[in-house]
Amino acid sequence: MKAPARTDRACFPPPGYVTVYEFSLRAGLRFPPSSELIDILTICGVCLSQFSYRAMSIVMDLIVLFRDRGVVLSS
């Protein structure tokens, strides 16, 4: 993990790094990402940084709710 410099931009990560927005961490994203989150991103054809705060929050809440209820997410 590396704190960004003022000149760093998330859309141009340094070689060997993956960038995430602070709001993603506030929405519940943890590392390594859950297998359910990876599946959702793959099925939707988007990358992690394309999710807005609201979308990330909803997805993480649904994953937790489904796990709590014993529901298995499948495509």
N, CA, C, O and CB atoms as a CASP TS submission, in Angstrom:
PFRMAT TS
TARGET T0000
AUTHOR 0000-0000-0000
METHOD Language model
MODEL 1
PARENT N/A
ATOM      1  N   MET     1       0.854  -1.159   0.000  1.00  0.00           N
ATOM      2  CA  MET     1       0.000   0.000   0.000  1.00  0.00           C
ATOM      3  C   MET     1       0.900   1.221   0.000  1.00  0.00           C
ATOM      4  O   MET     1       1.957   1.243   0.631  1.00  0.00           O
ATOM      5  CB  MET     1      -0.971  -0.002   1.215  1.00  0.00           C
ATOM      6  N   LYS     2       0.459   2.223  -0.714  1.00  0.00           N
ATOM      7  CA  LYS     2       1.238   3.449  -0.849  1.00  0.00           C
ATOM      8  C   LYS     2       0.286   4.633  -0.847  1.00  0.00           C
ATOM      9  O   LYS     2      -0.711   4.637  -1.570  1.00  0.00           O
ATOM     10  CB  LYS     2       2.101   3.431  -2.144  1.00  0.00           C
ATOM     11  N   ALA     3       0.592   5.629  -0.041  1.00  0.00           N
ATOM     12  CA  ALA     3      -0.221   6.851  -0.039  1.00  0.00           C
ATOM     13  C   ALA     3       0.142   7.668  -1.275  1.00  0.00           C
ATOM     14  O   ALA     3       1.318   7.791  -1.618  1.00  0.00           O
ATOM     15  CB  ALA     3       0.002   7.687   1.275  1.00  0.00           C
ATOM     16  N   PRO     4      -0.858   8.223  -1.938  1.00  0.00           N
ATOM     17  CA  PRO     4      -0.573   8.969  -3.166  1.00  0.00           C
ATOM     18  C   PRO     4       0.067  10.328  -2.894  1.00  0.00           C
ATOM     19  O   PRO     4      -0.169  10.949  -1.857  1.00  0.00           O
ATOM     20  CB  PRO     4      -1.848   9.160  -3.960  1.00  0.00           C
ATOM     21  N   ALA     5       0.871  10.769  -3.838  1.00  0.00           N
ATOM     22  CA  ALA     5       1.396  12.135  -3.810  1.00  0.00           C
ATOM     23  C   ALA     5       0.335  13.053  -4.406  1.00  0.00           C
ATOM     24  O   ALA     5      -0.604  12.569  -5.038  1.00  0.00           O
ATOM     25  CB  ALA     5       2.757  12.250  -4.598  1.00  0.00           C
ATOM     26  N   ARG     6       0.458  14.335  -4.223  1.00  0.00           N
ATOM     27  CA  ARG     6      -0.533  15.281  -4.755  1.00  0.00           C
ATOM     28  C   ARG     6      -0.643  15.203  -6.276  1.00  0.00           C
ATOM     29  O   ARG     6      -1.696  15.503  -6.838  1.00  0.00           O
ATOM     30  CB  ARG     6      -0.174  16.704  -4.340  1.00  0.00           C
ATOM     31  N   THR     7       0.427  14.806  -6.936  1.00  0.00           N
ATOM     32  CA  THR     7       0.418  14.740  -8.402  1.00  0.00           C
ATOM     33  C   THR     7      -0.090  13.412  -8.933  1.00  0.00           C
ATOM     34  O   THR     7      -0.343  13.294 -10.131  1.00  0.00           O
ATOM     35  CB  THR     7       1.801  14.989  -8.934  1.00  0.00           C
ATOM     36  N   ASP     8      -0.247  12.401  -8.072  1.00  0.00           N
ATOM     37  CA  ASP     8      -0.731  11.094  -8.507  1.00  0.00           C
ATOM     38  C   ASP     8      -2.208  11.154  -8.848  1.00  0.00           C
ATOM     39  O   ASP     8      -2.967  11.912  -8.243  1.00  0.00           O
ATOM     40  CB  ASP     8      -0.481  10.041  -7.427  1.00  0.00           C
ATOM     41  N   ARG     9      -2.606  10.357  -9.813  1.00  0.00           N
ATOM     42  CA  ARG     9      -4.010  10.253 -10.220  1.00  0.00           C
ATOM     43  C   ARG     9      -4.392   8.783 -10.280  1.00  0.00           C
ATOM     44  O   ARG     9      -3.607   7.947 -10.729  1.00  0.00           O
ATOM     45  CB  ARG     9      -4.255  10.948 -11.599  1.00  0.00           C
ATOM     46  N   ALA    10      -5.603   8.471  -9.826  1.00  0.00           N
ATOM     47  CA  ALA    10      -6.064   7.084  -9.796  1.00  0.00           C
ATOM     48  C   ALA    10      -6.136   6.473 -11.186  1.00  0.00           C
ATOM     49  O   ALA    10      -5.971   5.264 -11.347  1.00  0.00           O
ATOM     50  CB  ALA    10      -7.421   7.002  -9.132  1.00  0.00           C
ATOM     51  N   CYS    11      -6.381   7.303 -12.186  1.00  0.00           N
ATOM     52  CA  CYS    11      -6.498   6.778 -13.551  1.00  0.00           C
ATOM     53  C   CYS    11      -5.139   6.440 -14.168  1.00  0.00           C
ATOM     54  O   CYS    11      -5.078   5.845 -15.244  1.00  0.00           O
ATOM     55  CB  CYS    11      -7.221   7.786 -14.433  1.00  0.00           C
ATOM     56  N   PHE    12      -4.048   6.818 -13.492  1.00  0.00           N
ATOM     57  CA  PHE    12      -2.694   6.501 -13.964  1.00  0.00           C
ATOM     58  C   PHE    12      -1.898   5.864 -12.825  1.00  0.00           C
ATOM     59  O   PHE    12      -1.013   6.506 -12.259  1.00  0.00           O
ATOM     60  CB  PHE    12      -1.971   7.784 -14.492  1.00  0.00           C
ATOM     61  N   PRO    13      -2.205   4.591 -12.477  1.00  0.00           N
ATOM     62  CA  PRO    13      -1.500   3.961 -11.358  1.00  0.00           C
ATOM     63  C   PRO    13      -0.034   3.733 -11.685  1.00  0.00           C
ATOM     64  O   PRO    13       0.313   3.495 -12.842  1.00  0.00           O
ATOM     65  CB  PRO    13      -2.161   2.637 -10.989  1.00  0.00           C
ATOM     66  N   PRO    14       0.838   3.803 -10.667  1.00  0.00           N
ATOM     67  CA  PRO    14       2.248   3.481 -10.895  1.00  0.00           C
ATOM     68  C   PRO    14       2.374   2.019 -11.326  1.00  0.00           C
ATOM     69  O   PRO    14       1.524   1.200 -10.978  1.00  0.00           O
ATOM     70  CB  PRO    14       3.092   3.750  -9.614  1.00  0.00           C
ATOM     71  N   PRO    15       3.416   1.687 -12.074  1.00  0.00           N
ATOM     72  CA  PRO    15       3.605   0.288 -12.486  1.00  0.00           C
ATOM     73  C   PRO    15       3.611  -0.646 -11.279  1.00  0.00           C
ATOM     74  O   PRO    15       4.287  -0.387 -10.284  1.00  0.00           O
ATOM     75  CB  PRO    15       4.918   0.132 -13.275  1.00  0.00           C
ATOM     76  N   GLY    16       2.855  -1.726 -11.380  1.00  0.00           N
ATOM     77  CA  GLY    16       2.803  -2.710 -10.306  1.00  0.00           C
ATOM     78  C   GLY    16       1.784  -2.416  -9.221  1.00  0.00           C
ATOM     79  O   GLY    16       1.674  -3.178  -8.261  1.00  0.00           O
ATOM     80  N   TYR    17       1.029  -1.319  -9.350  1.00  0.00           N
ATOM     81  CA  TYR    17       0.037  -0.945  -8.350  1.00  0.00           C
ATOM     82  C   TYR    17      -1.369  -0.965  -8.942  1.00  0.00           C
ATOM     83  O   TYR    17      -1.557  -0.812 -10.149  1.00  0.00           O
ATOM     84  CB  TYR    17       0.350   0.440  -7.781  1.00  0.00           C
ATOM     85  N   VAL    18      -2.340  -1.155  -8.072  1.00  0.00           N
ATOM     86  CA  VAL    18      -3.749  -1.031  -8.426  1.00  0.00           C
ATOM     87  C   VAL    18      -4.282   0.116  -7.585  1.00  0.00           C
ATOM     88  O   VAL    18      -4.023   0.177  -6.383  1.00  0.00           O
ATOM     89  CB  VAL    18      -4.558  -2.381  -8.179  1.00  0.00           C
ATOM     90  N   THR    19      -5.010   1.009  -8.191  1.00  0.00           N
ATOM     91  CA  THR    19      -5.535   2.141  -7.431  1.00  0.00           C
ATOM     92  C   THR    19      -6.997   1.908  -7.068  1.00  0.00           C
ATOM     93  O   THR    19      -7.764   1.325  -7.835  1.00  0.00           O
ATOM     94  CB  THR    19      -5.387   3.446  -8.233  1.00  0.00           C
ATOM     95  N   VAL    20      -7.359   2.376  -5.887  1.00  0.00           N
ATOM     96  CA  VAL    20      -8.752   2.354  -5.450  1.00  0.00           C
ATOM     97  C   VAL    20      -9.067   3.706  -4.837  1.00  0.00           C
ATOM     98  O   VAL    20      -8.187   4.402  -4.332  1.00  0.00           O
ATOM     99  CB  VAL    20      -9.021   1.193  -4.431  1.00  0.00           C
ATOM    100  N   TYR    21     -10.312   4.051  -4.891  1.00  0.00           N
ATOM    101  CA  TYR    21     -10.743   5.314  -4.310  1.00  0.00           C
ATOM    102  C   TYR    21     -11.084   5.122  -2.838  1.00  0.00           C
ATOM    103  O   TYR    21     -11.513   4.045  -2.425  1.00  0.00           O
ATOM    104  CB  TYR    21     -11.952   5.879  -5.074  1.00  0.00           C
ATOM    105  N   GLU    22     -10.892   6.164  -2.061  1.00  0.00           N
ATOM    106  CA  GLU    22     -11.188   6.114  -0.634  1.00  0.00           C
ATOM    107  C   GLU    22     -12.635   5.719  -0.385  1.00  0.00           C
ATOM    108  O   GLU    22     -12.923   4.983   0.559  1.00  0.00           O
ATOM    109  CB  GLU    22     -10.895   7.461   0.017  1.00  0.00           C
ATOM    110  N   PHE    23     -13.546   6.198  -1.222  1.00  0.00           N
ATOM    111  CA  PHE    23     -14.967   5.896  -1.003  1.00  0.00           C
ATOM    112  C   PHE    23     -15.230   4.395  -1.105  1.00  0.00           C
ATOM    113  O   PHE    23     -16.148   3.887  -0.463  1.00  0.00           O
ATOM    114  CB  PHE    23     -15.841   6.654  -2.019  1.00  0.00           C
ATOM    115  N   SER    24     -14.435   3.680  -1.905  1.00  0.00           N
ATOM    116  CA  SER    24     -14.618   2.228  -2.003  1.00  0.00           C
ATOM    117  C   SER    24     -14.315   1.555  -0.672  1.00  0.00           C
ATOM    118  O   SER    24     -15.003   0.618  -0.269  1.00  0.00           O
ATOM    119  CB  SER    24     -13.721   1.643  -3.107  1.00  0.00           C
ATOM    120  N   LEU    25     -13.280   2.041   0.006  1.00  0.00           N
ATOM    121  CA  LEU    25     -12.940   1.490   1.319  1.00  0.00           C
ATOM    122  C   LEU    25     -14.013   1.858   2.342  1.00  0.00           C
ATOM    123  O   LEU    25     -14.364   1.048   3.200  1.00  0.00           O
ATOM    124  CB  LEU    25     -11.557   2.002   1.783  1.00  0.00           C
ATOM    125  N   ARG    26     -14.527   3.071   2.247  1.00  0.00           N
ATOM    126  CA  ARG    26     -15.600   3.491   3.158  1.00  0.00           C
ATOM    127  C   ARG    26     -16.889   2.704   2.908  1.00  0.00           C
ATOM    128  O   ARG    26     -17.694   2.516   3.820  1.00  0.00           O
ATOM    129  CB  ARG    26     -15.870   4.996   3.004  1.00  0.00           C
ATOM    130  N   ALA    27     -17.079   2.247   1.669  1.00  0.00           N
ATOM    131  CA  ALA    27     -18.286   1.480   1.319  1.00  0.00           C
ATOM    132  C   ALA    27     -18.180   0.014   1.731  1.00  0.00           C
ATOM    133  O   ALA    27     -19.158  -0.725   1.613  1.00  0.00           O
ATOM    134  CB  ALA    27     -18.546   1.569  -0.181  1.00  0.00           C
ATOM    135  N   GLY    28     -17.028  -0.418   2.207  1.00  0.00           N
ATOM    136  CA  GLY    28     -16.903  -1.784   2.696  1.00  0.00           C
ATOM    137  C   GLY    28     -15.926  -2.658   1.943  1.00  0.00           C
ATOM    138  O   GLY    28     -15.782  -3.834   2.278  1.00  0.00           O
ATOM    139  N   LEU    29     -15.244  -2.126   0.932  1.00  0.00           N
ATOM    140  CA  LEU    29     -14.276  -2.924   0.190  1.00  0.00           C
ATOM    141  C   LEU    29     -13.102  -3.284   1.089  1.00  0.00           C
ATOM    142  O   LEU    29     -12.553  -2.423   1.776  1.00  0.00           O
ATOM    143  CB  LEU    29     -13.788  -2.168  -1.061  1.00  0.00           C
ATOM    144  N   ARG    30     -12.726  -4.531   1.083  1.00  0.00           N
ATOM    145  CA  ARG    30     -11.562  -5.015   1.839  1.00  0.00           C
ATOM    146  C   ARG    30     -10.705  -5.838   0.904  1.00  0.00           C
ATOM    147  O   ARG    30     -11.170  -6.308  -0.135  1.00  0.00           O
ATOM    148  CB  ARG    30     -11.991  -5.857   3.090  1.00  0.00           C
ATOM    149  N   PHE    31      -9.454  -6.009   1.278  1.00  0.00           N
ATOM    150  CA  PHE    31      -8.537  -6.783   0.442  1.00  0.00           C
ATOM    151  C   PHE    31      -8.071  -8.008   1.174  1.00  0.00           C
ATOM    152  O   PHE    31      -7.799  -7.933   2.372  1.00  0.00           O
ATOM    153  CB  PHE    31      -7.341  -5.942   0.015  1.00  0.00           C
ATOM    154  N   PRO    32      -7.968  -9.136   0.506  1.00  0.00           N
ATOM    155  CA  PRO    32      -8.314  -9.325  -0.903  1.00  0.00           C
ATOM    156  C   PRO    32      -9.823  -9.245  -1.086  1.00  0.00           C
ATOM    157  O   PRO    32     -10.577  -9.592  -0.177  1.00  0.00           O
ATOM    158  CB  PRO    32      -7.782 -10.678  -1.421  1.00  0.00           C
ATOM    159  N   PRO    33     -10.270  -8.789  -2.256  1.00  0.00           N
ATOM    160  CA  PRO    33     -11.717  -8.688  -2.496  1.00  0.00           C
ATOM    161  C   PRO    33     -12.379 -10.064  -2.404  1.00  0.00           C
ATOM    162  O   PRO    33     -11.767 -11.080  -2.733  1.00  0.00           O
ATOM    163  CB  PRO    33     -11.994  -8.056  -3.882  1.00  0.00           C
ATOM    164  N   SER    34     -13.612 -10.084  -1.963  1.00  0.00           N
ATOM    165  CA  SER    34     -14.331 -11.353  -1.841  1.00  0.00           C
ATOM    166  C   SER    34     -14.548 -11.972  -3.219  1.00  0.00           C
ATOM    167  O   SER    34     -14.590 -11.271  -4.230  1.00  0.00           O
ATOM    168  CB  SER    34     -15.685 -11.146  -1.125  1.00  0.00           C
ATOM    169  N   SER    35     -14.683 -13.273  -3.240  1.00  0.00           N
ATOM    170  CA  SER    35     -14.910 -13.968  -4.511  1.00  0.00           C
ATOM    171  C   SER    35     -16.236 -13.528  -5.130  1.00  0.00           C
ATOM    172  O   SER    35     -16.365 -13.471  -6.353  1.00  0.00           O
ATOM    173  CB  SER    35     -14.899 -15.500  -4.302  1.00  0.00           C
ATOM    174  N   GLU    36     -17.229 -13.216  -4.276  1.00  0.00           N
ATOM    175  CA  GLU    36     -18.511 -12.742  -4.790  1.00  0.00           C
ATOM    176  C   GLU    36     -18.349 -11.408  -5.521  1.00  0.00           C
ATOM    177  O   GLU    36     -18.943 -11.201  -6.579  1.00  0.00           O
ATOM    178  CB  GLU    36     -19.525 -12.599  -3.646  1.00  0.00           C
ATOM    179  N   LEU    37     -17.550 -10.511  -4.959  1.00  0.00           N
ATOM    180  CA  LEU    37     -17.332  -9.215  -5.600  1.00  0.00           C
ATOM    181  C   LEU    37     -16.616  -9.392  -6.939  1.00  0.00           C
ATOM    182  O   LEU    37     -16.974  -8.742  -7.921  1.00  0.00           O
ATOM    183  CB  LEU    37     -16.517  -8.286  -4.676  1.00  0.00           C
ATOM    184  N   ILE    38     -15.624 -10.251  -6.986  1.00  0.00           N
ATOM    185  CA  ILE    38     -14.903 -10.520  -8.240  1.00  0.00           C
ATOM    186  C   ILE    38     -15.881 -11.080  -9.278  1.00  0.00           C
ATOM    187  O   ILE    38     -15.844 -10.682 -10.442  1.00  0.00           O
ATOM    188  CB  ILE    38     -13.718 -11.519  -8.002  1.00  0.00           C
ATOM    189  N   ASP    39     -16.749 -11.998  -8.861  1.00  0.00           N
ATOM    190  CA  ASP    39     -17.742 -12.563  -9.783  1.00  0.00           C
ATOM    191  C   ASP    39     -18.682 -11.483 -10.317  1.00  0.00           C
ATOM    192  O   ASP    39     -18.980 -11.451 -11.511  1.00  0.00           O
ATOM    193  CB  ASP    39     -18.555 -13.665  -9.083  1.00  0.00           C
ATOM    194  N   ILE    40     -19.148 -10.603  -9.438  1.00  0.00           N
ATOM    195  CA  ILE    40     -20.059  -9.535  -9.850  1.00  0.00           C
ATOM    196  C   ILE    40     -19.371  -8.604 -10.846  1.00  0.00           C
ATOM    197  O   ILE    40     -19.959  -8.239 -11.864  1.00  0.00           O
ATOM    198  CB  ILE    40     -20.553  -8.738  -8.625  1.00  0.00           C
ATOM    199  N   LEU    41     -18.134  -8.219 -10.556  1.00  0.00           N
ATOM    200  CA  LEU    41     -17.388  -7.345 -11.473  1.00  0.00           C
ATOM    201  C   LEU    41     -17.195  -8.012 -12.828  1.00  0.00           C
ATOM    202  O   LEU    41     -17.330  -7.369 -13.869  1.00  0.00           O
ATOM    203  CB  LEU    41     -16.021  -6.973 -10.872  1.00  0.00           C
ATOM    204  N   THR    42     -16.878  -9.302 -12.811  1.00  0.00           N
ATOM    205  CA  THR    42     -16.649 -10.036 -14.055  1.00  0.00           C
ATOM    206  C   THR    42     -17.931 -10.138 -14.873  1.00  0.00           C
ATOM    207  O   THR    42     -17.925  -9.900 -16.080  1.00  0.00           O
ATOM    208  CB  THR    42     -16.102 -11.435 -13.757  1.00  0.00           C
ATOM    209  N   ILE    43     -19.028 -10.494 -14.211  1.00  0.00           N
ATOM    210  CA  ILE    43     -20.313 -10.629 -14.912  1.00  0.00           C
ATOM    211  C   ILE    43     -20.767  -9.290 -15.487  1.00  0.00           C
ATOM    212  O   ILE    43     -21.293  -9.238 -16.599  1.00  0.00           O
ATOM    213  CB  ILE    43     -21.391 -11.184 -13.961  1.00  0.00           C
ATOM    214  N   CYS    44     -20.564  -8.197 -14.728  1.00  0.00           N
ATOM    215  CA  CYS    44     -20.962  -6.868 -15.193  1.00  0.00           C
ATOM    216  C   CYS    44     -19.985  -6.293 -16.215  1.00  0.00           C
ATOM    217  O   CYS    44     -20.307  -5.324 -16.903  1.00  0.00           O
ATOM    218  CB  CYS    44     -21.081  -5.922 -14.015  1.00  0.00           C
ATOM    219  N   GLY    45     -18.802  -6.881 -16.319  1.00  0.00           N
ATOM    220  CA  GLY    45     -17.807  -6.400 -17.272  1.00  0.00           C
ATOM    221  C   GLY    45     -17.235  -5.044 -16.916  1.00  0.00           C
ATOM    222  O   GLY    45     -16.922  -4.241 -17.795  1.00  0.00           O
ATOM    223  N   VAL    46     -17.099  -4.788 -15.610  1.00  0.00           N
ATOM    224  CA  VAL    46     -16.541  -3.515 -15.158  1.00  0.00           C
ATOM    225  C   VAL    46     -15.350  -3.757 -14.242  1.00  0.00           C
ATOM    226  O   VAL    46     -15.164  -4.854 -13.715  1.00  0.00           O
ATOM    227  CB  VAL    46     -17.611  -2.678 -14.434  1.00  0.00           C
ATOM    228  N   CYS    47     -14.552  -2.718 -14.065  1.00  0.00           N
ATOM    229  CA  CYS    47     -13.448  -2.818 -13.113  1.00  0.00           C
ATOM    230  C   CYS    47     -13.858  -2.138 -11.809  1.00  0.00           C
ATOM    231  O   CYS    47     -14.844  -1.402 -11.756  1.00  0.00           O
ATOM    232  CB  CYS    47     -12.145  -2.175 -13.691  1.00  0.00           C
ATOM    233  N   LEU    48     -13.102  -2.393 -10.789  1.00  0.00           N
ATOM    234  CA  LEU    48     -13.423  -1.930  -9.450  1.00  0.00           C
ATOM    235  C   LEU    48     -13.617  -0.420  -9.386  1.00  0.00           C
ATOM    236  O   LEU    48     -14.525   0.057  -8.705  1.00  0.00           O
ATOM    237  CB  LEU    48     -12.339  -2.343  -8.493  1.00  0.00           C
ATOM    238  N   SER    49     -12.789   0.327 -10.078  1.00  0.00           N
ATOM    239  CA  SER    49     -12.856   1.794  -9.986  1.00  0.00           C
ATOM    240  C   SER    49     -14.063   2.379 -10.709  1.00  0.00           C
ATOM    241  O   SER    49     -14.331   3.572 -10.571  1.00  0.00           O
ATOM    242  CB  SER    49     -11.592   2.403 -10.552  1.00  0.00           C
ATOM    243  N   GLN    50     -14.795   1.581 -11.469  1.00  0.00           N
ATOM    244  CA  GLN    50     -15.976   2.083 -12.170  1.00  0.00           C
ATOM    245  C   GLN    50     -17.223   2.108 -11.294  1.00  0.00           C
ATOM    246  O   GLN    50     -18.229   2.714 -11.664  1.00  0.00           O
ATOM    247  CB  GLN    50     -16.240   1.243 -13.389  1.00  0.00           C
ATOM    248  N   PHE    51     -17.163   1.457 -10.139  1.00  0.00           N
ATOM    249  CA  PHE    51     -18.306   1.476  -9.230  1.00  0.00           C
ATOM    250  C   PHE    51     -18.315   2.787  -8.454  1.00  0.00           C
ATOM    251  O   PHE    51     -17.288   3.200  -7.915  1.00  0.00           O
ATOM    252  CB  PHE    51     -18.265   0.266  -8.260  1.00  0.00           C
ATOM    253  N   SER    52     -19.458   3.433  -8.397  1.00  0.00           N
ATOM    254  CA  SER    52     -19.597   4.635  -7.582  1.00  0.00           C
ATOM    255  C   SER    52     -19.679   4.213  -6.112  1.00  0.00           C
ATOM    256  O   SER    52     -19.801   3.029  -5.798  1.00  0.00           O
ATOM    257  CB  SER    52     -20.861   5.467  -8.006  1.00  0.00           C
ATOM    258  N   TYR    53     -19.609   5.202  -5.223  1.00  0.00           N
ATOM    259  CA  TYR    53     -19.721   4.899  -3.801  1.00  0.00           C
ATOM    260  C   TYR    53     -21.024   4.166  -3.516  1.00  0.00           C
ATOM    261  O   TYR    53     -21.038   3.169  -2.793  1.00  0.00           O
ATOM    262  CB  TYR    53     -19.637   6.185  -2.965  1.00  0.00           C
ATOM    263  N   ARG    54     -22.102   4.655  -4.078  1.00  0.00           N
ATOM    264  CA  ARG    54     -23.418   4.065  -3.832  1.00  0.00           C
ATOM    265  C   ARG    54     -23.489   2.632  -4.344  1.00  0.00           C
ATOM    266  O   ARG    54     -23.994   1.743  -3.657  1.00  0.00           O
ATOM    267  CB  ARG    54     -24.507   4.906  -4.490  1.00  0.00           C
ATOM    268  N   ALA    55     -22.985   2.416  -5.544  1.00  0.00           N
ATOM    269  CA  ALA    55     -23.008   1.062  -6.115  1.00  0.00           C
ATOM    270  C   ALA    55     -22.161   0.114  -5.278  1.00  0.00           C
ATOM    271  O   ALA    55     -22.581  -1.009  -4.999  1.00  0.00           O
ATOM    272  CB  ALA    55     -22.504   1.076  -7.573  1.00  0.00           C
ATOM    273  N   MET    56     -20.971   0.554  -4.876  1.00  0.00           N
ATOM    274  CA  MET    56     -20.089  -0.292  -4.063  1.00  0.00           C
ATOM    275  C   MET    56     -20.756  -0.608  -2.730  1.00  0.00           C
ATOM    276  O   MET    56     -20.701  -1.745  -2.261  1.00  0.00           O
ATOM    277  CB  MET    56     -18.720   0.399  -3.832  1.00  0.00           C
ATOM    278  N   SER    57     -21.380   0.383  -2.122  1.00  0.00           N
ATOM    279  CA  SER    57     -22.050   0.189  -0.846  1.00  0.00           C
ATOM    280  C   SER    57     -23.187  -0.827  -0.977  1.00  0.00           C
ATOM    281  O   SER    57     -23.333  -1.705  -0.126  1.00  0.00           O
ATOM    282  CB  SER    57     -22.587   1.526  -0.319  1.00  0.00           C
ATOM    283  N   ILE    58     -23.980  -0.714  -2.021  1.00  0.00           N
ATOM    284  CA  ILE    58     -25.101  -1.642  -2.239  1.00  0.00           C
ATOM    285  C   ILE    58     -24.591  -3.060  -2.480  1.00  0.00           C
ATOM    286  O   ILE    58     -25.110  -4.014  -1.901  1.00  0.00           O
ATOM    287  CB  ILE    58     -25.964  -1.181  -3.435  1.00  0.00           C
ATOM    288  N   VAL    59     -23.587  -3.199  -3.324  1.00  0.00           N
ATOM    289  CA  VAL    59     -23.043  -4.530  -3.625  1.00  0.00           C
ATOM    290  C   VAL    59     -22.464  -5.173  -2.367  1.00  0.00           C
ATOM    291  O   VAL    59     -22.718  -6.347  -2.100  1.00  0.00           O
ATOM    292  CB  VAL    59     -21.959  -4.438  -4.720  1.00  0.00           C
ATOM    293  N   MET    60     -21.691  -4.414  -1.595  1.00  0.00           N
ATOM    294  CA  MET    60     -21.095  -4.980  -0.384  1.00  0.00           C
ATOM    295  C   MET    60     -22.193  -5.350   0.627  1.00  0.00           C
ATOM    296  O   MET    60     -22.102  -6.384   1.288  1.00  0.00           O
ATOM    297  CB  MET    60     -20.090  -3.976   0.249  1.00  0.00           C
ATOM    298  N   ASP    61     -23.219  -4.515   0.746  1.00  0.00           N
ATOM    299  CA  ASP    61     -24.332  -4.827   1.654  1.00  0.00           C
ATOM    300  C   ASP    61     -25.064  -6.096   1.229  1.00  0.00           C
ATOM    301  O   ASP    61     -25.422  -6.922   2.069  1.00  0.00           O
ATOM    302  CB  ASP    61     -25.318  -3.655   1.710  1.00  0.00           C
ATOM    303  N   LEU    62     -25.286  -6.252  -0.083  1.00  0.00           N
ATOM    304  CA  LEU    62     -25.952  -7.459  -0.577  1.00  0.00           C
ATOM    305  C   LEU    62     -25.113  -8.710  -0.328  1.00  0.00           C
ATOM    306  O   LEU    62     -25.647  -9.756   0.041  1.00  0.00           O
ATOM    307  CB  LEU    62     -26.248  -7.322  -2.068  1.00  0.00           C
ATOM    308  N   ILE    63     -23.806  -8.602  -0.529  1.00  0.00           N
ATOM    309  CA  ILE    63     -22.927  -9.750  -0.275  1.00  0.00           C
ATOM    310  C   ILE    63     -23.016 -10.162   1.191  1.00  0.00           C
ATOM    311  O   ILE    63     -23.134 -11.348   1.499  1.00  0.00           O
ATOM    312  CB  ILE    63     -21.459  -9.416  -0.653  1.00  0.00           C
ATOM    313  N   VAL    64     -22.960  -9.186   2.092  1.00  0.00           N
ATOM    314  CA  VAL    64     -23.051  -9.486   3.526  1.00  0.00           C
ATOM    315  C   VAL    64     -24.418 -10.082   3.866  1.00  0.00           C
ATOM    316  O   VAL    64     -24.504 -11.055   4.615  1.00  0.00           O
ATOM    317  CB  VAL    64     -22.801  -8.211   4.364  1.00  0.00           C
ATOM    318  N   LEU    65     -25.480  -9.498   3.317  1.00  0.00           N
ATOM    319  CA  LEU    65     -26.829 -10.006   3.577  1.00  0.00           C
ATOM    320  C   LEU    65     -26.984 -11.442   3.081  1.00  0.00           C
ATOM    321  O   LEU    65     -27.510 -12.292   3.799  1.00  0.00           O
ATOM    322  CB  LEU    65     -27.876  -9.104   2.911  1.00  0.00           C
ATOM    323  N   PHE    66     -26.535 -11.715   1.874  1.00  0.00           N
ATOM    324  CA  PHE    66     -26.638 -13.065   1.319  1.00  0.00           C
ATOM    325  C   PHE    66     -25.835 -14.064   2.139  1.00  0.00           C
ATOM    326  O   PHE    66     -26.303 -15.170   2.409  1.00  0.00           O
ATOM    327  CB  PHE    66     -26.163 -13.082  -0.132  1.00  0.00           C
ATOM    328  N   ARG    67     -24.610 -13.670   2.542  1.00  0.00           N
ATOM    329  CA  ARG    67     -23.805 -14.575   3.376  1.00  0.00           C
ATOM    330  C   ARG    67     -24.510 -14.855   4.692  1.00  0.00           C
ATOM    331  O   ARG    67     -24.536 -15.995   5.158  1.00  0.00           O
ATOM    332  CB  ARG    67     -22.408 -13.977   3.641  1.00  0.00           C
ATOM    333  N   ASP    68     -25.084 -13.814   5.294  1.00  0.00           N
ATOM    334  CA  ASP    68     -25.776 -13.965   6.574  1.00  0.00           C
ATOM    335  C   ASP    68     -26.962 -14.897   6.464  1.00  0.00           C
ATOM    336  O   ASP    68     -27.257 -15.637   7.403  1.00  0.00           O
ATOM    337  CB  ASP    68     -26.232 -12.617   7.088  1.00  0.00           C
ATOM    338  N   ARG    69     -27.648 -14.874   5.333  1.00  0.00           N
ATOM    339  CA  ARG    69     -28.830 -15.713   5.120  1.00  0.00           C
ATOM    340  C   ARG    69     -28.506 -17.077   4.527  1.00  0.00           C
ATOM    341  O   ARG    69     -29.397 -17.907   4.348  1.00  0.00           O
ATOM    342  CB  ARG    69     -29.797 -15.003   4.220  1.00  0.00           C
ATOM    343  N   GLY    70     -27.220 -17.312   4.220  1.00  0.00           N
ATOM    344  CA  GLY    70     -26.817 -18.596   3.656  1.00  0.00           C
ATOM    345  C   GLY    70     -27.108 -18.740   2.184  1.00  0.00           C
ATOM    346  O   GLY    70     -27.121 -19.856   1.665  1.00  0.00           O
ATOM    347  N   VAL    71     -27.344 -17.631   1.493  1.00  0.00           N
ATOM    348  CA  VAL    71     -27.633 -17.650   0.068  1.00  0.00           C
ATOM    349  C   VAL    71     -26.325 -17.615  -0.712  1.00  0.00           C
ATOM    350  O   VAL    71     -25.433 -16.821  -0.413  1.00  0.00           O
ATOM    351  CB  VAL    71     -28.542 -16.462  -0.328  1.00  0.00           C
ATOM    352  N   VAL    72     -26.219 -18.477  -1.707  1.00  0.00           N
ATOM    353  CA  VAL    72     -25.031 -18.523  -2.555  1.00  0.00           C
ATOM    354  C   VAL    72     -25.313 -17.743  -3.829  1.00  0.00           C
ATOM    355  O   VAL    72     -26.265 -18.043  -4.551  1.00  0.00           O
ATOM    356  CB  VAL    72     -24.623 -19.992  -2.880  1.00  0.00           C
ATOM    357  N   LEU    73     -24.487 -16.744  -4.105  1.00  0.00           N
ATOM    358  CA  LEU    73     -24.637 -15.983  -5.350  1.00  0.00           C
ATOM    359  C   LEU    73     -24.148 -16.821  -6.525  1.00  0.00           C
ATOM    360  O   LEU    73     -23.098 -17.460  -6.446  1.00  0.00           O
ATOM    361  CB  LEU    73     -23.857 -14.640  -5.279  1.00  0.00           C
ATOM    362  N   SER    74     -24.904 -16.815  -7.600  1.00  0.00           N
ATOM    363  CA  SER    74     -24.476 -17.538  -8.792  1.00  0.00           C
ATOM    364  C   SER    74     -24.927 -16.762 -10.016  1.00  0.00           C
ATOM    365  O   SER    74     -25.867 -15.970  -9.963  1.00  0.00           O
ATOM    366  CB  SER    74     -25.044 -18.986  -8.811  1.00  0.00           C
ATOM    367  N   SER    75     -24.228 -17.010 -11.128  1.00  0.00           N
ATOM    368  CA  SER    75     -24.567 -16.264 -12.352  1.00  0.00           C
ATOM    369  C   SER    75     -25.588 -16.990 -13.179  1.00  0.00           C
ATOM    370  O   SER    75     -25.984 -16.503 -14.238  1.00  0.00           O
ATOM    371  CB  SER    75     -23.331 -16.011 -13.187  1.00  0.00           C
TER
END
